[in-house]
């Protein structure tokens, strides 16, 4: 390997390491506070109240009421906030899959609506379509698991 190739490799490695650590730090800044907040809320009347209020609705996906917080965080903030919330809820693998499918289809709707608006796309149609589509797909996955209510 020549010195040009070695220097190129070293530069690439340094750039990749710098970007990787930057991404890791960004994820930590989102996930750690959400995880802490959800854990604290689980020990206060707030999360149980939200869970109880959402439980009748969440049964259609075989999810506990508290999973509504994970879905709301994922649909409004981002996927990583949803992941942090689901970890704090101790969901089963099947329930994690259902939440994951829903959030995969409909995530970060506030920011993505702004992007859609800049492209001229009909956000009044596309955002509700993403939300409804994600819930339908999540329900189908819950049916496949035999968990849908």
Secondary structure by P-SEA (a helix, b strand, c coil): ccaaaaaaaaaaaaaaaaaaaaaaaaaaaccaaaaaaaaaaaacaaaaaaaaaaccccccccccccaaaaaaaaacccaaaaaaaaaaacccaaaaaaaaaaaaaccaaaaaaaaaaaaccccccaaaaaaaaaaaaaaaaaaaacccc
